[in-house]
Amino acid sequence: ASVALLLLWRLLIAPALAPRASPDDLVFLANSLVSLYPALTAPFVALPALFELDISDHESAMIAPPSRRALRAVGLSCGY
């Protein structure tokens, strides 16, 4: 998906913005577009991890070890 976002940037968005934007603006926008992938995918990985947890017992939920999905969501959001 990140490759698709980069292609979208390179083929459609950047050529449309290039005449009006400075090189610094284009670099900033490219980095923002690449950061969009983890920002959009991490919640979809985190929600199933949340539903795996037994939230009826608050004490066990607070000491439960993280699931694989929860760790993947954190990894996506912190450093892809």
C-alpha positions as CSV (number, residue, x, y, z in Angstrom):
1,A,0.0,0.0,0.0
2,S,2.9,2.4,0.7
3,V,4.2,1.7,-2.8
4,A,0.8,2.6,-4.2
5,L,0.8,5.9,-2.2
6,L,4.3,6.7,-3.5
7,L,3.2,6.0,-7.1
8,L,0.1,8.2,-6.6
9,W,2.3,11.0,-5.3
10,R,4.9,10.6,-8.1
11,L,2.5,10.3,-11.0
12,L,-0.6,12.4,-10.1
13,I,-0.1,14.8,-7.2
14,A,3.5,16.0,-7.6
15,P,3.2,17.0,-11.2
16,A,0.0,19.0,-10.4
17,L,1.7,20.8,-7.5
18,A,5.2,21.2,-9.0
19,P,4.6,24.5,-10.8
20,R,3.3,26.2,-7.7
21,A,5.3,24.6,-4.9
22,S,8.9,25.0,-3.8
23,P,11.2,22.0,-3.6
24,D,11.0,22.1,0.2
25,D,7.2,22.0,0.0
26,L,7.3,19.0,-2.2
27,V,9.6,17.1,0.2
28,F,7.3,17.9,3.1
29,L,4.2,16.8,1.2
30,A,6.0,13.6,0.1
31,N,6.9,12.7,3.7
32,S,3.3,13.5,4.8
33,L,1.9,11.1,2.1
34,V,4.2,8.3,3.1
35,S,3.2,8.8,6.8
36,L,-0.4,8.5,5.8
37,Y,-0.1,4.7,5.4
38,P,0.7,3.8,9.0
39,A,-1.8,6.5,10.2
40,L,-4.6,4.8,8.3
41,T,-3.6,1.1,8.8
42,A,-2.7,1.1,12.5
43,P,-6.3,1.6,13.8
44,F,-7.5,-1.3,11.7
45,V,-4.9,-3.5,13.3
46,A,-5.5,-2.2,16.8
47,L,-9.3,-2.6,16.8
48,P,-9.3,-6.4,16.5
49,A,-6.6,-6.5,19.3
50,L,-9.0,-4.5,21.5
51,F,-11.9,-6.9,20.8
52,E,-9.7,-9.9,21.8
53,L,-9.4,-8.4,25.3
54,D,-11.8,-9.4,28.0
55,I,-12.9,-5.9,29.2
56,S,-15.5,-7.1,31.6
57,D,-12.7,-7.9,34.2
58,H,-10.8,-4.6,34.5
59,E,-8.1,-6.1,36.7
60,S,-7.1,-8.8,34.2
61,A,-7.4,-6.4,31.3
62,M,-4.8,-4.0,32.9
63,I,-2.3,-6.8,33.4
64,A,-2.9,-8.7,30.2
65,P,0.2,-9.1,28.0
66,P,-0.2,-7.4,24.6
67,S,-1.4,-9.6,21.7
68,R,0.5,-9.8,18.4
69,R,-2.0,-7.5,16.7
70,A,-1.6,-4.9,19.5
71,L,2.2,-5.0,19.0
72,R,1.9,-4.7,15.3
73,A,-0.4,-1.7,15.7
74,V,2.2,0.0,18.0
75,G,5.0,-0.9,15.6
76,L,3.0,0.7,12.7
77,S,2.3,3.8,14.6
78,C,5.7,4.3,16.2
79,G,8.2,3.4,13.5
80,Y,7.4,1.8,10.3
